[in-house]
């Protein structure tokens, strides 16, 4: 059903946010999409407009046991998967001490173990064709962290470390890895997908302002998901795509400032770092 020059996409979290924006962009470009959603019917509006190019598969990415079957169904529908987009996600606001083990494990399942399982499932086909791309929706919180997002950043840091190594491993097979690091975009992340820990009053001076900001932030985020989708597609089409792609002025500013602080700290402590090898015999 597709020409060999047309990319076939498998996109998780396709019912909203970046996942839906990328699904729409691919469909409008004439490219087939297998959209992984948790609720059947979530993309009926798009299916009516693109019946030949859009297929949906029911998948909760935390149910990693279902991943191989979902990928097999996607490959059977359109013959292959050229681009995997791991976009499913949610947020959690709270201090590290407030975060329970189930809350932390839940985020790791969504942001790390699920994407890792999907990545493993699509790689055999990509390696055989010696082409493909894996897009990991991380966050500027995957490059830096701050109070109240310890668990969220931990899951995104894990995804970024995994993906940086992955890029070195699969590059020789013609497979690209793109880590996307958005700032605040008008997705459901700050709305229905936002959760809060149970507060410990001692942390109110530090975590309280972050909780309060979230209360009125949904709908006021500066980022446009459609522009993000266009930027991701442009990066994938570039002759020399980046490994990491920050998106949004807030992400670019925060990451630049974080890198500057890290460089300054390294310079300040470099002599100490270099003075810890064994003395020459």
N, C-alpha and C positions, 0 to 999 in steps of 0.2 A: 504493500500500500504506500510505500515511500520510495523516493528516488535516493540513490546512494549519497548524493550530495546534501540531502536534507537531514538535519540532526533529529534524533529521537530523544526526548527528555523524559526522565523519571524524577518527579518533584514531590517531596514530602511536605506536609503542612500546606497543601495547595489550596485549602478552602479560604485562606485569609492571608493578609500581610504580604510579605515578600514572596511567599509561595504562590499566592494567587496572582500577584503582579507579574511574576516570571511566566506563569502559565498563560496568562493573557498575551504577554509579549510574544511568546513562542508561537501560539496559535495564530496570532495576527500576522506573523511572519511566514505562515504556511508550514510550520513545523509540528509534527505530531508530539503529543504529550500524554504520558501516563501519569495521572494525578493521584497521589496517595492521600486519602482522607480518612478520618476516623468515623465520619457519619455519612452513610449513603445519601445521595441526593444533594450534597453540599454544593455541587457544581452543575446542577441541572440547567441553570441559565446559560452557562458556557457550552454544555453538551448540545443544547438546542441549536446554538449558532454554529457549532463545529462538530457535527456528529461523526464525521469520518476521521477527524484528527485527534479527538479527545477520548481517552479511555480512563476510567477511574478504577482504583483498587482500594478496597477497605483495608486500612492498616493503621494500627497504633504502633509507632516506632519503638515504644517500650516493650512490646511483645516481640522480642527478637526471634522467637521460634517461628514466627509467621513470615519473617523477612525472605527466606529463600523462595517460598511459594509465591510471594508477591512479585519478586524480581522475575521468576520464571514466567508468571502470567504476563508481565510487561513485555518480556522478550518474545513471548509467543504472539502477542497482539501486533507488534510492529517489526518483529524480526531481530531487534537488537536494542541496546541502550547506549547512546552516545554521550549523554550528559546526565549525571546524577546530581541532583540538588538536595542537600540535607538542610531543609528549612524549618522543620517543625521545632517549636520552642515555647518556652514560657519563662516568666521571671519570678523572682522571690526577693523580697526586701526584708532584711533583718540582720541583726548582729550575729557574728559567728557563734557566740555562746547560746543565743536564742534558737539557732537552727537545729532542729532535731535530726537524728540519723535518717528517719524515713524521708524527711524533706530534702536532705542532701542527696540521698540515693535516688530519689525521684528525678532531681535535676540531672544527675549524672546519667541516668537511663535515657532521658530525653535528648540531652545535648552531646553525650559521648558514646555510650554503649549502642544506642540505636543507630547513629551515623556510622559507627565502626562496623556494625553488622551489615548494613546496606552497602558500605564500601567493599567489604569482603565479597559480598554476593555479586556485585557487578564487575569486579576486576577480571575474572576469568575470560569473559567475553571481550572486554576491552583489550586485554593482553593478546588474545588470539587475533584481533583485528589490528593490533598495534596502533590504536587511536582511542581517544575518549577524553572526557573531562569530569572531574569531581569538584563540585562547588560546595564548600562548607560555609554555611551562614553562622559566623561567629558574632562578634560584637567588639566595639572599642573596649568593652569590658573583658575581652579575651587577650588584650595587649597590656592593660593596666587595670588597677582595681582601686577601690576606695571604700570607706565605711558604709556598711549596710548591704553590700553586694558580695560578701565573701563566698557564699555558696554558688551564686550565679557565675561569678568570675572563675571560680575553681573549675566548674564544668566547661567553660569556654577556654580557659588556659589548657585544660587537658586536650580538648579538640584541636587546638592550634599546635601543640607539641606533636601530637599524633600526625597531623596533616603535614607539618614541615618535614618530618621523617618520611612520610608517605610520598611526598613530592620527589624526594631524592631516589626513592626506590622504584617508582613507576615511570619516571621521566624517560629512562632508556627504552621503554616500550611505546613511547609516543603519547603517553597519558599525562594530561595537565591537571594540576591541583590549584584551585583558587580559594583562598581564605578571605571571606568578605567580612569587614569590620564596620558595621553601621553604627552611627550615633542614634539619636532619637528620631524615629520616623513614625508617620501616622499609620501604625499597625495596631493590632489588638494587644501588643505586648504590655502596654501601660493601662489596658482596660481589662477585658475578660481573662487574659492570660497572666495577669498580675496577682501574685499571692503575697501575703504578709505573715511573718512569724508571730508567735505570741510574745508580746513585749516583756522585757525585764526592765523595770523602771530605771535602774542604774544607767542604762544606755540611752535614755531619752534625750539627753543633751546632744548626742552625736547622731543617733539613728532617727530620732523624732523628726528633725527637719526634712530628712529624706522621705519619710513616710508622708509628711504633710505635703511635700511637693508633688508626690505621685497622685494625691487625691484630686488635683485639678489639672493634671498634665495631659490626660488622654484627650486627644482632639486638638491639642495645642503644640504638638511636636512639629519641628520645622521641616523634617525630611519628607520627600515625596516618593512613595514606593515605586511609582511608575518610572521615575527618573533613575531610581536605584536599579531597577530591572534593565533599563537601557545601558547603564554603566557596566553592569555585570556582563551583558551580552557583548559590549564593546571590548571588555577585557579578554573575554574568551576568543574573540576574533582577532586580537592583536597578534602580530608576528612574534613578539616577545612579551607575553602576558606577565603581570606581576604575580608573586606568590601571595602577597597580602594586598587587599584593596580596601582602604578606609573609605567610608562614605558619609558625607555630611560635614559641614564646617565644624560642628562640635567635635566630631571624631578626629578630624584632621588636626584641630588645635590641641586637643587633649593628648593625642599620641605624640605630636611634635614636642609638647612640653614635657611629657614623660620621658621621651628619649633624651632630651636635653638634661633632665635631672639625673638620669642613669649615667650619661657620659660624665657629668660633673662629679658624681659620686665615685665612679671608677677612677677618674684622675686623682681624686683626693686620697684614695686608698690603694692606688696601684702599687706603690712601693711595698706596702704590707702584703699585698697579694703575691708579688714576685719574690718576696723574701721567705717563702715557706717551703721551698724545695730542699731536699737533702743537700748538705754541704759536699762539695767535690772531695773525693778521696785523695 
